[in-house]
Amino acid sequence: MKPTPTFSSGDYKLLRELILKSKNETNAKEANLLSQELDRAVISKTDILDHSIIRINSHITIEDVKAKKQMKIQIVLPSFADVKEGKISILAPLSVAIIGFKENDEVDWELPAGIKTLKIIAVSNT
């Protein structure tokens, strides 16, 4: 069963605003997927979340379960995205797949070639 994402109330509001602004852009599909994740998410009444939950600006180590390959990324707002630095936009498909989940969760990432299962190895929110 797919884990349920968790968001702080501040991130939830910020992401909802971002989705509204992105509806007419090229990443409308990702915005819709993110909206679906927000619809089923647990929203914390405070902005204090467990340190192992992925949120905006988190540094994450994820592993492709099948290939056993790890990668380190940071989820950022679209204006701060820089793939060379490992900074991935919150509206990128990979970010949408893992935002709101926590260490040791396994999530499915839908790619044109099929579904990839990712395991969240480590999360840092410093």
Secondary structure by P-SEA (a helix, b strand, c coil): cbbbbbbcaaaaaaaaaaaaaaccccaaaaaaaaaaaaaabbbbccccccccccccccccccccccccbbbbbbbbccccccccccbbbcccccccccccccccbbbbbbccccbbbbbbcccccc
